Amino acid sequence: MLKLTRKVGERINIGDDIVICVLEINKGNVRLGIEAPSRVTILRHEVFERIQAENLGSARGAAEDLGKAAAIWRQKGQE
């Protein structure tokens, strides 16, 4: 992990097309501005983790759901 010290107004470049700027520091909070192409998804870490957990849960449930759907389909075919 790279650790940097920046003052308000200073910037950090990531690659050729992402810029992070320190906008404000106030009572232990830091406000950042991020300039990036629209193709780059930017999420707060807690949102990213929630999405990952939902995706994992959906993937696990899919096999069970498919089994249930197949059983219903077979039952309909026998009627």
DRENLUMNU-896615 format. One record per residue: residue number from 0; residue in one letter; x, y, z of N, C-alpha, C in turn. Coordinates in Angstrom, 3 decimals. Example, Ala and Ser with C-alpha at 12.3 -4.5 7.8 and 13.67 -1.06 7.14 Angstrom:
% DRENLUMNU-896615
<rec><pos>0</pos><code>A</code><n_u>13.190</n_u><n_v>-5.690</n_v><n_w>7.800</n_w><ca_u>12.300</ca_u><ca_v>-4.500</ca_v><ca_w>7.800</ca_w><c_u>13.200</c_u><c_v>-3.300</c_v><c_w>7.800</c_w></rec>
<rec><pos>1</pos><code>S</code><n_u>12.850</n_u><n_v>-2.250</n_v><n_w>7.080</n_w><ca_u>13.670</ca_u><ca_v>-1.060</ca_v><ca_w>7.140</ca_w><c_u>12.900</c_u><c_v>0.030</c_v><c_w>7.870</c_w></rec>
END
This chain:
% DRENLUMNU-896615
<rec><pos>0</pos><code>M</code><n_u>0.844</n_u><n_v>-1.172</n_v><n_w>0.000</n_w><ca_u>0.000</ca_u><ca_v>0.000</ca_v><ca_w>0.000</ca_w><c_u>0.893</c_u><c_v>1.240</c_v><c_w>0.000</c_w></rec>
<rec><pos>1</pos><code>L</code><n_u>0.634</n_u><n_v>2.121</n_v><n_w>-0.922</n_w><ca_u>1.339</ca_u><ca_v>3.394</ca_v><ca_w>-0.984</ca_w><c_u>0.645</c_u><c_v>4.368</c_v><c_w>-0.053</c_w></rec>
<rec><pos>2</pos><code>K</code><n_u>1.402</n_u><n_v>5.023</n_v><n_w>0.824</n_w><ca_u>0.839</ca_u><ca_v>6.010</ca_v><ca_w>1.749</ca_w><c_u>1.417</c_u><c_v>7.369</c_v><c_w>1.399</c_w></rec>
<rec><pos>3</pos><code>L</code><n_u>0.540</n_u><n_v>8.343</n_v><n_w>1.209</n_w><ca_u>0.958</ca_u><ca_v>9.684</ca_v><ca_w>0.836</ca_w><c_u>0.357</c_u><c_v>10.717</c_v><c_w>1.775</c_w></rec>
<rec><pos>4</pos><code>T</code><n_u>1.059</n_u><n_v>11.814</n_v><n_w>1.942</n_w><ca_u>0.519</ca_u><ca_v>12.953</ca_v><ca_w>2.676</ca_w><c_u>0.228</c_u><c_v>14.040</c_v><c_w>1.656</c_w></rec>
<rec><pos>5</pos><code>R</code><n_u>-0.970</n_u><n_v>14.553</n_v><n_w>1.666</n_w><ca_u>-1.388</ca_u><ca_v>15.595</ca_v><ca_w>0.726</ca_w><c_u>-2.075</c_u><c_v>16.704</c_v><c_w>1.496</c_w></rec>
<rec><pos>6</pos><code>K</code><n_u>-1.978</n_u><n_v>17.907</n_v><n_w>0.973</n_w><ca_u>-2.665</ca_u><ca_v>19.064</ca_v><ca_w>1.534</ca_w><c_u>-3.865</c_u><c_v>19.383</c_v><c_w>0.651</c_w></rec>
<rec><pos>7</pos><code>V</code><n_u>-4.778</n_u><n_v>20.201</n_v><n_w>1.166</n_w><ca_u>-5.947</ca_u><ca_v>20.611</ca_v><ca_w>0.386</ca_w><c_u>-5.488</c_u><c_v>21.213</c_v><c_w>-0.937</c_w></rec>
<rec><pos>8</pos><code>G</code><n_u>-6.102</n_u><n_v>20.779</n_v><n_w>-2.017</n_w><ca_u>-5.769</ca_u><ca_v>21.264</ca_v><ca_w>-3.353</ca_w><c_u>-4.729</c_u><c_v>20.429</c_v><c_w>-4.073</c_w></rec>
<rec><pos>9</pos><code>E</code><n_u>-4.013</n_u><n_v>19.580</n_v><n_w>-3.349</n_w><ca_u>-3.016</ca_u><ca_v>18.736</ca_v><ca_w>-3.994</ca_w><c_u>-3.680</c_u><c_v>17.523</c_v><c_w>-4.612</c_w></rec>
<rec><pos>10</pos><code>R</code><n_u>-3.030</n_u><n_v>16.986</n_v><n_w>-5.643</n_w><ca_u>-3.611</ca_u><ca_v>15.902</ca_v><ca_w>-6.433</ca_w><c_u>-2.707</c_u><c_v>14.686</c_v><c_w>-6.466</c_w></rec>
<rec><pos>11</pos><code>I</code><n_u>-3.333</n_u><n_v>13.561</n_v><n_w>-6.801</n_w><ca_u>-2.627</ca_u><ca_v>12.305</ca_v><ca_w>-7.012</ca_w><c_u>-3.109</c_u><c_v>11.746</c_v><c_w>-8.347</c_w></rec>
<rec><pos>12</pos><code>N</code><n_u>-2.175</n_u><n_v>11.364</n_v><n_w>-9.200</n_w><ca_u>-2.544</ca_u><ca_v>10.741</ca_v><ca_w>-10.477</ca_w><c_u>-2.396</c_u><c_v>9.237</c_v><c_w>-10.362</c_w></rec>
<rec><pos>13</pos><code>I</code><n_u>-3.393</n_u><n_v>8.521</n_v><n_w>-10.911</n_w><ca_u>-3.333</ca_u><ca_v>7.067</ca_v><ca_w>-11.007</ca_w><c_u>-3.422</c_u><c_v>6.742</c_v><c_w>-12.492</c_w></rec>
<rec><pos>14</pos><code>G</code><n_u>-2.348</n_u><n_v>6.244</n_v><n_w>-13.034</n_w><ca_u>-2.301</ca_u><ca_v>6.007</ca_v><ca_w>-14.472</ca_w><c_u>-2.392</c_u><c_v>7.323</c_v><c_w>-15.227</c_w></rec>
<rec><pos>15</pos><code>D</code><n_u>-2.869</n_u><n_v>7.243</n_v><n_w>-16.458</n_w><ca_u>-2.950</ca_u><ca_v>8.424</ca_v><ca_w>-17.310</ca_w><c_u>-4.262</c_u><c_v>9.173</c_v><c_w>-17.182</c_w></rec>
<rec><pos>16</pos><code>D</code><n_u>-5.295</n_u><n_v>8.510</n_v><n_w>-16.614</n_w><ca_u>-6.615</ca_u><ca_v>9.123</ca_v><ca_w>-16.724</ca_w><c_u>-7.427</c_u><c_v>9.193</c_v><c_w>-15.435</c_w></rec>
<rec><pos>17</pos><code>I</code><n_u>-6.795</n_u><n_v>8.960</n_v><n_w>-14.282</n_w><ca_u>-7.500</ca_u><ca_v>9.091</ca_v><ca_w>-13.003</ca_w><c_u>-6.732</c_u><c_v>10.078</c_v><c_w>-12.127</c_w></rec>
<rec><pos>18</pos><code>V</code><n_u>-7.465</n_u><n_v>11.066</n_v><n_w>-11.607</n_w><ca_u>-6.865</ca_u><ca_v>12.078</ca_v><ca_w>-10.737</ca_w><c_u>-7.702</c_u><c_v>12.164</c_v><c_w>-9.459</c_w></rec>
<rec><pos>19</pos><code>I</code><n_u>-7.033</n_u><n_v>12.119</n_v><n_w>-8.321</n_w><ca_u>-7.691</ca_u><ca_v>12.285</ca_v><ca_w>-7.027</ca_w><c_u>-7.183</c_u><c_v>13.586</c_v><c_w>-6.429</c_w></rec>
<rec><pos>20</pos><code>C</code><n_u>-8.121</n_u><n_v>14.433</n_v><n_w>-6.014</n_w><ca_u>-7.769</ca_u><ca_v>15.733</ca_v><ca_w>-5.443</ca_w><c_u>-8.321</c_u><c_v>15.830</c_v><c_w>-4.025</c_w></rec>
<rec><pos>21</pos><code>V</code><n_u>-7.512</n_u><n_v>16.328</n_v><n_w>-3.102</n_w><ca_u>-7.972</ca_u><ca_v>16.580</ca_v><ca_w>-1.737</ca_w><c_u>-8.722</c_u><c_v>17.911</c_v><c_w>-1.760</c_w></rec>
<rec><pos>22</pos><code>L</code><n_u>-10.028</n_u><n_v>17.857</n_v><n_w>-1.510</n_w><ca_u>-10.854</ca_u><ca_v>19.059</ca_v><ca_w>-1.566</ca_w><c_u>-10.960</c_u><c_v>19.764</c_v><c_w>-0.224</c_w></rec>
<rec><pos>23</pos><code>E</code><n_u>-11.034</n_u><n_v>18.970</n_v><n_w>0.845</n_w><ca_u>-11.279</ca_u><ca_v>19.566</ca_v><ca_w>2.157</ca_w><c_u>-10.866</c_u><c_v>18.596</c_v><c_w>3.243</c_w></rec>
<rec><pos>24</pos><code>I</code><n_u>-10.332</n_u><n_v>19.129</n_v><n_w>4.325</n_w><ca_u>-10.031</ca_u><ca_v>18.342</ca_v><ca_w>5.518</ca_w><c_u>-10.703</c_u><c_v>19.074</c_v><c_w>6.667</c_w></rec>
<rec><pos>25</pos><code>N</code><n_u>-11.585</n_u><n_v>18.350</n_v><n_w>7.387</n_w><ca_u>-12.366</ca_u><ca_v>19.012</ca_v><ca_w>8.419</ca_w><c_u>-12.693</c_u><c_v>18.028</c_v><c_w>9.534</c_w></rec>
<rec><pos>26</pos><code>K</code><n_u>-12.180</n_u><n_v>18.262</n_v><n_w>10.735</n_w><ca_u>-12.499</ca_u><ca_v>17.466</ca_v><ca_w>11.920</ca_w><c_u>-12.357</c_u><c_v>15.962</c_v><c_w>11.688</c_w></rec>
<rec><pos>27</pos><code>G</code><n_u>-11.254</n_u><n_v>15.550</n_v><n_w>11.139</n_w><ca_u>-11.002</ca_u><ca_v>14.129</ca_v><ca_w>10.944</ca_w><c_u>-11.596</c_u><c_v>13.548</c_v><c_w>9.672</c_w></rec>
<rec><pos>28</pos><code>N</code><n_u>-12.318</n_u><n_v>14.346</n_v><n_w>8.898</n_w><ca_u>-12.877</ca_u><ca_v>13.885</ca_v><ca_w>7.630</ca_w><c_u>-12.092</c_u><c_v>14.479</c_v><c_w>6.475</c_w></rec>
<rec><pos>29</pos><code>V</code><n_u>-11.967</n_u><n_v>13.716</n_v><n_w>5.423</n_w><ca_u>-11.282</ca_u><ca_v>14.174</ca_v><ca_w>4.220</ca_w><c_u>-12.273</c_u><c_v>14.084</c_v><c_w>3.068</c_w></rec>
<rec><pos>30</pos><code>R</code><n_u>-12.450</n_u><n_v>15.155</n_v><n_w>2.337</n_w><ca_u>-13.317</ca_u><ca_v>15.143</ca_v><ca_w>1.151</ca_w><c_u>-12.408</c_u><c_v>15.075</c_v><c_w>-0.065</c_w></rec>
<rec><pos>31</pos><code>L</code><n_u>-12.651</n_u><n_v>14.049</n_v><n_w>-0.892</n_w><ca_u>-11.853</ca_u><ca_v>13.827</ca_v><ca_w>-2.088</ca_w><c_u>-12.692</c_u><c_v>14.067</c_v><c_w>-3.332</c_w></rec>
<rec><pos>32</pos><code>G</code><n_u>-12.051</n_u><n_v>14.547</n_v><n_w>-4.366</n_w><ca_u>-12.658</ca_u><ca_v>14.626</ca_v><ca_w>-5.686</ca_w><c_u>-11.929</c_u><c_v>13.641</c_v><c_w>-6.588</c_w></rec>
<rec><pos>33</pos><code>I</code><n_u>-12.703</n_u><n_v>12.915</n_v><n_w>-7.395</n_w><ca_u>-12.097</ca_u><ca_v>11.909</ca_v><ca_w>-8.269</ca_w><c_u>-12.505</c_u><c_v>12.193</c_v><c_w>-9.703</c_w></rec>
<rec><pos>34</pos><code>E</code><n_u>-11.521</n_u><n_v>12.390</n_v><n_w>-10.553</n_w><ca_u>-11.762</ca_u><ca_v>12.556</ca_v><ca_w>-11.986</ca_w><c_u>-11.335</c_u><c_v>11.261</c_v><c_w>-12.664</c_w></rec>
<rec><pos>35</pos><code>A</code><n_u>-12.293</n_u><n_v>10.634</n_v><n_w>-13.359</n_w><ca_u>-11.993</ca_u><ca_v>9.365</ca_v><ca_w>-14.032</ca_w><c_u>-12.923</c_u><c_v>9.223</c_v><c_w>-15.225</c_w></rec>
<rec><pos>36</pos><code>P</code><n_u>-12.520</n_u><n_v>8.455</n_v><n_w>-16.218</n_w><ca_u>-13.398</ca_u><ca_v>8.199</ca_v><ca_w>-17.359</ca_w><c_u>-14.687</c_u><c_v>7.505</c_v><c_w>-16.907</c_w></rec>
<rec><pos>37</pos><code>S</code><n_u>-15.754</n_u><n_v>7.685</n_v><n_w>-17.653</n_w><ca_u>-17.042</ca_u><ca_v>7.096</ca_v><ca_w>-17.276</ca_w><c_u>-17.004</c_u><c_v>5.567</c_v><c_w>-17.286</c_w></rec>
<rec><pos>38</pos><code>R</code><n_u>-16.050</n_u><n_v>4.972</n_v><n_w>-17.978</n_w><ca_u>-15.949</ca_u><ca_v>3.505</ca_v><ca_w>-18.012</ca_w><c_u>-15.399</c_u><c_v>2.944</c_v><c_w>-16.699</c_w></rec>
<rec><pos>39</pos><code>V</code><n_u>-14.873</n_u><n_v>3.797</n_v><n_w>-15.828</n_w><ca_u>-14.303</ca_u><ca_v>3.360</ca_v><ca_w>-14.560</ca_w><c_u>-15.382</c_u><c_v>3.475</c_v><c_w>-13.475</c_w></rec>
<rec><pos>40</pos><code>T</code><n_u>-15.661</n_u><n_v>2.362</n_v><n_w>-12.799</n_w><ca_u>-16.627</ca_u><ca_v>2.366</ca_v><ca_w>-11.711</ca_w><c_u>-15.922</c_u><c_v>2.789</c_v><c_w>-10.438</c_w></rec>
<rec><pos>41</pos><code>I</code><n_u>-16.531</n_u><n_v>3.752</n_v><n_w>-9.739</n_w><ca_u>-15.964</ca_u><ca_v>4.241</ca_v><ca_w>-8.481</ca_w><c_u>-17.010</c_u><c_v>4.013</c_v><c_w>-7.401</c_w></rec>
<rec><pos>42</pos><code>L</code><n_u>-16.654</n_u><n_v>3.211</n_v><n_w>-6.384</n_w><ca_u>-17.564</ca_u><ca_v>2.893</ca_v><ca_w>-5.291</ca_w><c_u>-16.858</c_u><c_v>3.070</c_v><c_w>-3.960</c_w></rec>
<rec><pos>43</pos><code>R</code><n_u>-17.617</n_u><n_v>3.495</n_v><n_w>-2.947</n_w><ca_u>-17.085</ca_u><ca_v>3.457</ca_v><ca_w>-1.588</ca_w><c_u>-16.866</c_u><c_v>1.984</c_v><c_w>-1.249</c_w></rec>
<rec><pos>44</pos><code>H</code><n_u>-15.860</n_u><n_v>1.693</n_v><n_w>-0.428</n_w><ca_u>-15.491</ca_u><ca_v>0.305</ca_v><ca_w>-0.146</ca_w><c_u>-16.653</c_u><c_v>-0.478</c_v><c_w>0.473</c_w></rec>
<rec><pos>45</pos><code>E</code><n_u>-17.400</n_u><n_v>0.137</n_v><n_w>1.389</n_w><ca_u>-18.502</ca_u><ca_v>-0.588</ca_v><ca_w>2.028</ca_w><c_u>-19.600</c_u><c_v>-0.941</c_v><c_w>1.024</c_w></rec>
<rec><pos>46</pos><code>V</code><n_u>-19.815</n_u><n_v>-0.108</n_v><n_w>0.020</n_w><ca_u>-20.787</ca_u><ca_v>-0.412</ca_v><ca_w>-1.035</ca_w><c_u>-20.254</c_u><c_v>-1.558</c_v><c_w>-1.900</c_w></rec>
<rec><pos>47</pos><code>F</code><n_u>-18.981</n_u><n_v>-1.499</n_v><n_w>-2.243</n_w><ca_u>-18.347</ca_u><ca_v>-2.565</ca_v><ca_w>-3.022</ca_w><c_u>-18.479</c_u><c_v>-3.914</c_v><c_w>-2.315</c_w></rec>
<rec><pos>48</pos><code>E</code><n_u>-18.199</n_u><n_v>-3.928</n_v><n_w>-0.988</n_w><ca_u>-18.301</ca_u><ca_v>-5.174</ca_v><ca_w>-0.223</ca_w><c_u>-19.732</c_u><c_v>-5.697</c_v><c_w>-0.204</c_w></rec>
<rec><pos>49</pos><code>R</code><n_u>-20.714</n_u><n_v>-4.807</n_v><n_w>-0.072</n_w><ca_u>-22.117</ca_u><ca_v>-5.212</ca_v><ca_w>-0.050</ca_w><c_u>-22.517</c_u><c_v>-5.833</c_v><c_w>-1.396</c_w></rec>
<rec><pos>50</pos><code>I</code><n_u>-22.073</n_u><n_v>-5.230</n_v><n_w>-2.484</n_w><ca_u>-22.361</ca_u><ca_v>-5.764</ca_v><ca_w>-3.817</ca_w><c_u>-21.730</c_u><c_v>-7.144</c_v><c_w>-3.986</c_w></rec>
<rec><pos>51</pos><code>Q</code><n_u>-20.481</n_u><n_v>-7.287</n_v><n_w>-3.543</n_w><ca_u>-19.784</ca_u><ca_v>-8.581</ca_v><ca_w>-3.636</ca_w><c_u>-20.541</c_u><c_v>-9.650</c_v><c_w>-2.852</c_w></rec>
<rec><pos>52</pos><code>A</code><n_u>-21.000</n_u><n_v>-9.315</n_v><n_w>-1.640</n_w><ca_u>-21.732</ca_u><ca_v>-10.274</ca_v><ca_w>-0.811</ca_w><c_u>-23.046</c_u><c_v>-10.667</c_v><c_w>-1.481</c_w></rec>
<rec><pos>53</pos><code>E</code><n_u>-23.745</n_u><n_v>-9.691</n_v><n_w>-2.055</n_w><ca_u>-25.003</ca_u><ca_v>-9.985</ca_v><ca_w>-2.753</ca_w><c_u>-24.749</c_u><c_v>-10.886</c_v><c_w>-3.961</c_w></rec>
<rec><pos>54</pos><code>N</code><n_u>-23.707</n_u><n_v>-10.595</n_v><n_w>-4.707</n_w><ca_u>-23.375</ca_u><ca_v>-11.423</ca_v><ca_w>-5.870</ca_w><c_u>-23.038</c_u><c_v>-12.848</c_v><c_w>-5.458</c_w></rec>
<rec><pos>55</pos><code>L</code><n_u>-22.288</n_u><n_v>-12.994</n_v><n_w>-4.387</n_w><ca_u>-21.925</ca_u><ca_v>-14.318</ca_v><ca_w>-3.900</ca_w><c_u>-23.169</c_u><c_v>-15.075</c_v><c_w>-3.446</c_w></rec>
<rec><pos>56</pos><code>G</code><n_u>-24.053</n_u><n_v>-14.393</n_v><n_w>-2.725</n_w><ca_u>-25.295</ca_u><ca_v>-15.017</ca_v><ca_w>-2.280</ca_w><c_u>-26.163</c_u><c_v>-15.435</c_v><c_w>-3.451</c_w></rec>
<rec><pos>57</pos><code>S</code><n_u>-26.222</n_u><n_v>-14.605</n_v><n_w>-4.465</n_w><ca_u>-27.016</ca_u><ca_v>-14.933</ca_v><ca_w>-5.652</ca_w><c_u>-26.443</c_u><c_v>-16.146</c_v><c_w>-6.377</c_w></rec>
<rec><pos>58</pos><code>A</code><n_u>-25.142</n_u><n_v>-16.212</n_v><n_w>-6.468</n_w><ca_u>-24.497</ca_u><ca_v>-17.341</ca_v><ca_w>-7.151</ca_w><c_u>-24.734</c_u><c_v>-18.636</c_v><c_w>-6.391</c_w></rec>
<rec><pos>59</pos><code>R</code><n_u>-24.704</n_u><n_v>-18.582</n_v><n_w>-5.075</n_w><ca_u>-24.927</ca_u><ca_v>-19.793</ca_v><ca_w>-4.277</ca_w><c_u>-26.375</c_u><c_v>-20.253</c_v><c_w>-4.384</c_w></rec>
<rec><pos>60</pos><code>G</code><n_u>-27.295</n_u><n_v>-19.342</n_v><n_w>-4.379</n_w><ca_u>-28.711</ca_u><ca_v>-19.679</ca_v><ca_w>-4.437</ca_w><c_u>-29.142</c_u><c_v>-20.172</c_v><c_w>-5.802</c_w></rec>
<rec><pos>61</pos><code>A</code><n_u>-28.393</n_u><n_v>-19.867</n_v><n_w>-6.813</n_w><ca_u>-28.781</ca_u><ca_v>-20.207</ca_v><ca_w>-8.182</ca_w><c_u>-28.916</c_u><c_v>-21.705</c_v><c_w>-8.384</c_w></rec>
<rec><pos>62</pos><code>A</code><n_u>-28.010</n_u><n_v>-22.502</n_v><n_w>-7.841</n_w><ca_u>-28.066</ca_u><ca_v>-23.954</ca_v><ca_w>-8.029</ca_w><c_u>-29.325</c_u><c_v>-24.521</c_v><c_w>-7.382</c_w></rec>
<rec><pos>63</pos><code>E</code><n_u>-29.657</n_u><n_v>-24.073</n_v><n_w>-6.189</n_w><ca_u>-30.868</ca_u><ca_v>-24.532</ca_v><ca_w>-5.514</ca_w><c_u>-32.100</c_u><c_v>-24.124</c_v><c_w>-6.302</c_w></rec>
<rec><pos>64</pos><code>D</code><n_u>-32.125</n_u><n_v>-22.871</n_v><n_w>-6.747</n_w><ca_u>-33.264</ca_u><ca_v>-22.370</ca_v><ca_w>-7.505</ca_w><c_u>-33.450</c_u><c_v>-23.148</c_v><c_w>-8.805</c_w></rec>
<rec><pos>65</pos><code>L</code><n_u>-32.350</n_u><n_v>-23.482</n_v><n_w>-9.467</n_w><ca_u>-32.442</ca_u><ca_v>-24.249</ca_v><ca_w>-10.706</ca_w><c_u>-32.988</c_u><c_v>-25.646</c_v><c_w>-10.445</c_w></rec>
<rec><pos>66</pos><code>G</code><n_u>-32.572</n_u><n_v>-26.255</n_v><n_w>-9.350</n_w><ca_u>-33.075</ca_u><ca_v>-27.577</ca_v><ca_w>-8.984</ca_w><c_u>-34.577</c_u><c_v>-27.538</c_v><c_w>-8.715</c_w></rec>
<rec><pos>67</pos><code>K</code><n_u>-35.023</n_u><n_v>-26.517</n_v><n_w>-7.994</n_w><ca_u>-36.450</ca_u><ca_v>-26.364</ca_v><ca_w>-7.713</ca_w><c_u>-37.229</c_u><c_v>-26.123</c_v><c_w>-9.001</c_w></rec>
<rec><pos>68</pos><code>A</code><n_u>-36.690</n_u><n_v>-25.284</n_v><n_w>-9.862</n_w><ca_u>-37.364</ca_u><ca_v>-24.997</ca_v><ca_w>-11.133</ca_w><c_u>-37.461</c_u><c_v>-26.253</c_v><c_w>-11.985</c_w></rec>
<rec><pos>69</pos><code>A</code><n_u>-36.408</n_u><n_v>-27.053</n_v><n_w>-12.002</n_w><ca_u>-36.412</ca_u><ca_v>-28.299</ca_v><ca_w>-12.790</ca_w><c_u>-37.469</c_u><c_v>-29.253</c_v><c_w>-12.249</c_w></rec>
<rec><pos>70</pos><code>A</code><n_u>-37.582</n_u><n_v>-29.349</n_v><n_w>-10.916</n_w><ca_u>-38.588</ca_u><ca_v>-30.233</ca_v><ca_w>-10.317</ca_w><c_u>-39.993</c_u><c_v>-29.783</c_v><c_w>-10.680</c_w></rec>
<rec><pos>71</pos><code>I</code><n_u>-40.245</n_u><n_v>-28.499</n_v><n_w>-10.635</n_w><ca_u>-41.560</ca_u><ca_v>-27.955</ca_v><ca_w>-11.010</ca_w><c_u>-41.824</c_u><c_v>-28.244</c_v><c_w>-12.473</c_w></rec>
<rec><pos>72</pos><code>W</code><n_u>-40.826</n_u><n_v>-28.079</n_v><n_w>-13.317</n_w><ca_u>-40.986</ca_u><ca_v>-28.315</ca_v><ca_w>-14.760</ca_w><c_u>-41.325</c_u><c_v>-29.785</c_v><c_w>-15.033</c_w></rec>
<rec><pos>73</pos><code>R</code><n_u>-40.600</n_u><n_v>-30.690</n_v><n_w>-14.336</n_w><ca_u>-40.871</ca_u><ca_v>-32.123</ca_v><ca_w>-14.492</ca_w><c_u>-42.297</c_u><c_v>-32.455</c_v><c_w>-14.035</c_w></rec>
<rec><pos>74</pos><code>Q</code><n_u>-42.699</n_u><n_v>-31.873</n_v><n_w>-12.924</n_w><ca_u>-44.040</ca_u><ca_v>-32.109</ca_v><ca_w>-12.393</ca_w><c_u>-45.106</c_u><c_v>-31.622</c_v><c_w>-13.367</c_w></rec>
<rec><pos>75</pos><code>K</code><n_u>-44.905</n_u><n_v>-30.479</n_v><n_w>-13.968</n_w><ca_u>-45.847</ca_u><ca_v>-29.938</ca_v><ca_w>-14.952</ca_w><c_u>-45.925</c_u><c_v>-30.862</c_v><c_w>-16.175</c_w></rec>
<rec><pos>76</pos><code>G</code><n_u>-44.794</n_u><n_v>-31.437</n_v><n_w>-16.554</n_w><ca_u>-44.757</ca_u><ca_v>-32.322</ca_v><ca_w>-17.707</ca_w><c_u>-45.516</c_u><c_v>-33.626</c_v><c_w>-17.469</c_w></rec>
<rec><pos>77</pos><code>Q</code><n_u>-45.596</n_u><n_v>-34.050</n_v><n_w>-16.216</n_w><ca_u>-46.280</ca_u><ca_v>-35.301</ca_v><ca_w>-15.886</ca_w><c_u>-47.790</c_u><c_v>-35.111</c_v><c_w>-15.781</c_w></rec>
<rec><pos>78</pos><code>E</code><n_u>-48.248</n_u><n_v>-33.879</n_v><n_w>-15.648</n_w><ca_u>-49.693</ca_u><ca_v>-33.623</ca_v><ca_w>-15.485</ca_w><c_u>-50.433</c_u><c_v>-33.698</c_v><c_w>-16.772</c_w></rec>
END
